[in-house]
Amino acid sequence: MSTTFSRIGLIGKPDHLGANQTLKALYQYLTAQDYSVVIETQVAQELAIAGARAQPLVELGSQVDLVIVVGGDGNMLGAARVLSRFDVAVIGVNRGNLGFLTDLDPDSFEQQLCDVLAGKYRTEHRFLLQAEVYRHGELKSTNTAMNEAVLHPDKIAHMIEFEVFVNGEYMLHQRADGMIVSTPTGSTAYSLSGGGPILTPNLDAISLVPMFPHTLGSRPIVLDGNSEVRLVVATSNKANMLVSCDGHVSLPVMPGDEVLIKKHDNKLKLIHPLDYNYFNVLQQKLGWEKKPF
């Protein structure tokens, strides 16, 4: 057995038949090779494997060396926001739609996983964003995002008004449906749908993408990854707003609030098979045509 990883955690996509089948296959494959396996509590209840160890996600990350996430990118994002606080490697098995963050094939994962467990893999450290909402100078709420933090109206789409500051310097006054602040990881997600640039994962950068701006002069911009972005919400706004983190967690925002978005201290240790190539992923997922001359 490889000494690279000895304790392995399994996280899955709740109530998904295909994901549960893959998780059972992974459990059998790993335990047959004498790896210590811990399953996330909710998944363990669904699988009902006799004798299997189970732990909540918030505790699992401290008890294993490697976590295998079975599902789509959304499942990886949810796990990443918790697992990034631990020094644990993470790899994904794709049981979703696109699968930008999940490399392993659910129907033929054995050889790739065997290589990874033998130490044949490459490592990336993906940074996260921290979003904070302040009201009259007081911190009201905060959360993290691996893809993007988005300021937008609550419930129905309408134009909102806010000012943008970068590192304390005034940038612009904005009237738009919102603002997407994205990491390189999230540049192929919501930001891309909004017309934002694709940022390769090795870049230390964030992008600002206005959502349906009122003026044609408002364009996406790429900033240094250590920039602090402050969105000052105008008191003239008539309705409440939200800051959505990866589309999963929403922080309430009221007229007059300030939203601070910056790089989080934690990073996700994402690992890939040795044959991983980011541009091949883009070709497959975005349908980029490949033609010989």
C-alpha positions as CSV (number, residue, x, y, z in Angstrom):
1,M,0.0,0.0,0.0
2,S,1.3,3.5,-0.8
3,T,2.4,5.7,2.1
4,T,1.4,8.9,0.2
5,F,-2.1,8.6,1.5
6,S,-3.3,6.2,4.1
7,R,-6.6,7.7,5.4
8,I,-9.2,8.6,2.8
9,G,-12.5,10.5,3.1
10,L,-15.5,10.0,0.8
11,I,-18.0,12.8,0.1
12,G,-20.9,12.4,-2.2
13,K,-23.9,14.0,-4.0
14,P,-26.9,13.5,-1.8
15,D,-29.8,11.5,-3.1
16,H,-28.1,10.7,-6.4
17,L,-28.2,7.0,-7.5
18,G,-25.2,7.2,-9.8
19,A,-23.1,9.0,-7.1
20,N,-24.0,6.4,-4.5
21,Q,-23.1,3.5,-6.9
22,T,-19.7,5.1,-7.4
23,L,-19.2,5.7,-3.7
24,K,-19.9,2.1,-2.9
25,A,-17.4,1.0,-5.6
26,L,-14.8,3.4,-4.2
27,Y,-15.3,2.1,-0.7
28,Q,-15.0,-1.5,-1.8
29,Y,-11.9,-0.7,-3.9
30,L,-10.1,1.2,-1.1
31,T,-10.9,-1.1,1.8
32,A,-9.8,-4.1,-0.3
33,Q,-6.4,-2.4,-0.3
34,D,-6.4,-1.8,3.4
35,Y,-6.9,1.9,3.3
36,S,-8.6,3.5,6.2
37,V,-11.8,5.1,4.9
38,V,-14.1,7.6,6.5
39,I,-17.5,8.6,4.9
40,E,-19.2,11.9,5.3
41,T,-22.2,11.3,7.7
42,Q,-25.1,12.1,5.4
43,V,-23.6,9.9,2.6
44,A,-22.9,7.1,5.1
45,Q,-26.6,7.1,6.1
46,E,-27.6,6.7,2.5
47,L,-25.1,4.0,1.7
48,A,-25.8,2.0,4.9
49,I,-22.5,0.1,4.6
50,A,-22.1,-2.1,7.7
51,G,-19.1,-1.2,9.8
52,A,-18.2,2.0,7.8
53,R,-16.8,4.9,9.8
54,A,-18.7,8.2,9.4
55,Q,-17.9,11.7,10.4
56,P,-19.4,15.2,9.7
57,L,-17.7,17.2,6.9
58,V,-16.4,19.7,9.4
59,E,-14.5,17.0,11.3
60,L,-13.6,14.7,8.4
61,G,-11.0,17.1,6.9
62,S,-8.8,16.8,10.0
63,Q,-8.9,13.0,10.1
64,V,-7.8,12.1,6.5
65,D,-5.0,12.7,4.1
66,L,-7.1,12.6,0.9
67,V,-10.8,13.4,0.2
68,I,-12.5,12.1,-2.8
69,V,-15.6,14.1,-3.8
70,V,-18.1,12.3,-6.0
71,G,-20.6,14.6,-7.8
72,G,-20.5,17.7,-9.8
73,D,-18.7,21.0,-9.5
74,G,-21.3,22.2,-7.0
75,N,-20.5,19.4,-4.7
76,M,-16.8,20.2,-5.0
77,L,-17.4,23.9,-4.2
78,G,-19.4,23.1,-1.1
79,A,-16.8,20.7,0.1
80,A,-14.0,23.1,-0.8
81,R,-15.3,25.9,1.4
82,V,-14.9,23.5,4.4
83,L,-11.9,21.5,3.4
84,S,-9.7,24.5,2.5
85,R,-9.2,25.1,6.3
86,F,-7.3,21.7,6.5
87,D,-4.1,20.5,4.9
88,V,-5.8,17.8,3.0
89,A,-5.6,16.8,-0.7
90,V,-8.9,16.8,-2.7
91,I,-9.8,15.1,-5.9
92,G,-13.1,14.7,-7.7
93,V,-15.1,12.0,-9.5
94,N,-17.4,13.5,-12.0
95,R,-21.1,12.7,-11.5
96,G,-22.4,16.1,-12.5
97,N,-22.8,18.0,-15.8
98,L,-19.7,20.0,-16.7
99,G,-17.1,18.8,-14.3
100,F,-14.4,21.4,-14.5
101,L,-13.1,20.4,-11.0
102,T,-13.8,16.7,-11.1
103,D,-11.2,14.7,-13.1
104,L,-11.9,11.0,-12.5
105,D,-14.3,9.0,-14.7
106,P,-16.9,7.3,-12.5
107,D,-17.0,4.3,-14.8
108,S,-13.2,3.7,-15.0
109,F,-11.6,5.4,-12.1
110,E,-9.5,2.5,-10.9
111,Q,-6.3,3.0,-12.9
112,Q,-6.2,6.8,-12.5
113,L,-6.9,6.5,-8.8
114,C,-4.3,3.7,-8.4
115,D,-1.7,6.1,-9.9
116,V,-2.8,8.9,-7.6
117,L,-2.6,6.7,-4.5
118,A,0.9,5.7,-5.6
119,G,2.0,9.3,-5.6
120,K,1.7,9.9,-9.3
121,Y,-0.3,13.2,-9.4
122,R,0.1,16.9,-9.7
123,T,-1.0,19.5,-7.1
124,E,-2.7,22.9,-7.5
125,H,-3.5,25.3,-4.7
126,R,-6.7,27.2,-5.6
127,F,-7.4,30.3,-3.5
128,L,-10.9,31.3,-2.2
129,L,-12.6,34.7,-1.7
130,Q,-13.9,36.0,1.6
131,A,-17.0,38.2,1.4
132,E,-17.9,40.5,4.3
133,V,-21.0,42.7,4.7
134,Y,-20.7,45.8,6.9
135,R,-23.6,48.0,8.2
136,H,-22.7,51.3,9.8
137,G,-19.1,50.0,10.2
138,E,-20.1,46.8,11.9
139,L,-19.5,43.4,10.4
140,K,-22.9,41.7,9.9
141,S,-22.1,38.6,8.0
142,T,-19.3,36.8,6.2
143,N,-18.6,33.7,4.2
144,T,-16.2,32.2,1.6
145,A,-16.4,31.4,-2.1
146,M,-14.2,29.3,-4.3
147,N,-15.8,30.4,-7.6
148,E,-17.3,33.9,-7.1
149,A,-19.0,36.4,-4.8
150,V,-21.9,38.2,-6.5
151,L,-23.8,41.3,-5.4
152,H,-27.3,41.2,-6.9
153,P,-30.9,42.2,-6.1
154,D,-33.0,40.0,-3.9
155,K,-35.8,37.9,-5.5
156,I,-36.4,39.9,-8.7
157,A,-33.9,41.3,-11.2
158,H,-33.7,45.0,-11.3
159,M,-31.0,47.6,-11.5
160,I,-29.0,48.5,-8.4
161,E,-26.6,51.3,-7.7
162,F,-23.2,51.1,-6.0
163,E,-19.7,52.4,-6.1
164,V,-16.6,50.3,-6.6
165,F,-13.3,50.9,-4.7
166,V,-10.1,48.8,-5.2
167,N,-7.5,48.9,-2.4
168,G,-9.2,52.0,-1.0
169,E,-9.1,53.9,-4.3
170,Y,-12.3,54.9,-6.0
171,M,-12.8,53.1,-9.3
172,L,-16.3,53.8,-10.6
173,H,-19.9,54.5,-10.0
174,Q,-22.0,51.6,-11.2
175,R,-25.7,51.1,-12.2
176,A,-26.2,47.5,-13.1
177,D,-28.0,44.3,-12.2
178,G,-25.0,43.5,-10.0
179,M,-21.3,42.7,-9.9
180,I,-19.5,39.3,-10.1
181,V,-16.2,39.1,-8.3
182,S,-14.5,35.9,-9.5
183,T,-11.4,33.7,-8.8
184,P,-9.6,32.0,-11.7
185,T,-11.4,28.8,-10.6
186,G,-14.8,30.6,-11.1
187,S,-13.9,32.2,-14.3
188,T,-15.4,29.3,-16.3
189,A,-18.6,29.5,-14.2
190,Y,-21.1,32.3,-13.7
191,S,-18.5,34.9,-14.6
192,L,-18.1,33.3,-18.1
193,S,-21.8,33.4,-18.6
194,G,-21.7,37.1,-17.8
195,G,-19.1,37.8,-20.4
196,G,-16.1,37.6,-18.1
197,P,-12.6,36.5,-19.2
198,I,-11.2,33.0,-18.6
199,L,-8.4,33.1,-16.1
200,T,-6.0,30.1,-16.1
201,P,-5.8,28.5,-12.6
202,N,-2.2,29.5,-12.0
203,L,-2.9,33.2,-12.2
204,D,-3.0,35.2,-8.9
205,A,-5.8,37.4,-10.1
206,I,-9.5,38.2,-9.7
207,S,-12.0,39.6,-12.2
208,L,-14.8,42.1,-11.8
209,V,-17.7,41.5,-14.2
210,P,-20.6,44.0,-14.2
211,M,-24.0,42.3,-14.8
212,F,-26.0,44.1,-17.5
213,P,-24.5,47.6,-16.8
214,H,-26.4,50.7,-17.7
215,T,-23.5,52.1,-19.7
216,L,-21.5,50.5,-22.5
217,G,-18.4,51.9,-21.0
218,S,-18.5,49.5,-18.1
219,R,-16.4,46.4,-18.9
220,P,-14.9,43.4,-17.1
221,I,-11.5,44.1,-15.5
222,V,-8.8,41.8,-14.1
223,L,-7.1,42.8,-10.9
224,D,-4.2,41.5,-8.8
225,G,-5.3,38.6,-6.7
226,N,-4.4,40.5,-3.5
227,S,-6.7,43.4,-4.2
228,E,-9.4,44.4,-1.8
229,V,-12.7,45.2,-3.6
230,R,-15.2,47.3,-1.7
231,L,-18.7,47.8,-3.0
232,V,-20.5,50.7,-1.4
233,V,-24.2,50.2,-1.9
234,A,-26.1,53.5,-2.5
235,T,-28.8,54.4,0.0
236,S,-31.0,55.3,-2.9
237,N,-31.7,51.6,-3.7
238,K,-35.3,50.8,-3.0
239,A,-35.0,47.1,-2.2
240,N,-32.7,44.8,-0.3
241,M,-29.9,42.8,-2.0
242,L,-27.8,39.7,-1.5
243,V,-24.2,38.6,-1.8
244,S,-24.2,35.1,-3.1
245,C,-21.1,32.9,-2.5
246,D,-20.8,30.2,-5.2
247,G,-24.6,30.4,-5.5
248,H,-25.0,28.4,-2.3
249,V,-24.7,30.8,0.6
250,S,-26.5,34.2,0.5
251,L,-25.6,37.2,2.8
252,P,-28.3,39.9,3.2
253,V,-27.4,43.4,2.0
254,M,-29.4,46.6,2.7
255,P,-29.1,50.0,1.1
256,G,-26.1,51.8,2.6
257,D,-24.2,48.6,3.4
258,E,-20.6,48.0,2.3
259,V,-19.4,44.7,0.9
260,L,-15.7,43.8,1.2
261,I,-14.3,41.0,-1.0
262,K,-10.7,39.8,-0.8
263,K,-8.6,36.7,-1.0
264,H,-9.2,34.3,1.9
265,D,-6.2,33.1,3.9
266,N,-7.0,29.4,3.2
267,K,-6.4,27.6,-0.1
268,L,-7.8,24.3,-1.5
269,K,-5.2,21.6,-2.2
270,L,-6.6,20.2,-5.4
271,I,-4.8,17.2,-7.0
272,H,-5.0,15.9,-10.6
273,P,-3.8,12.8,-12.5
274,L,-0.5,13.4,-14.2
275,D,-2.1,13.5,-17.6
276,Y,-4.3,16.5,-16.5
277,N,-4.2,19.4,-19.0
278,Y,-6.3,22.5,-18.3
279,F,-6.6,23.4,-22.0
280,N,-7.9,19.9,-22.8
281,V,-10.5,20.4,-20.1
282,L,-11.6,23.7,-21.8
283,Q,-11.7,21.9,-25.2
284,Q,-14.0,19.2,-23.8
285,K,-16.2,21.3,-21.6
286,L,-16.6,24.4,-23.8
287,G,-16.7,22.5,-27.2
288,W,-13.6,24.3,-28.6
289,E,-13.1,22.9,-32.0
290,K,-9.8,21.1,-32.8
291,K,-8.9,21.1,-36.4
292,P,-5.6,20.0,-38.1
293,F,-4.1,22.3,-40.7
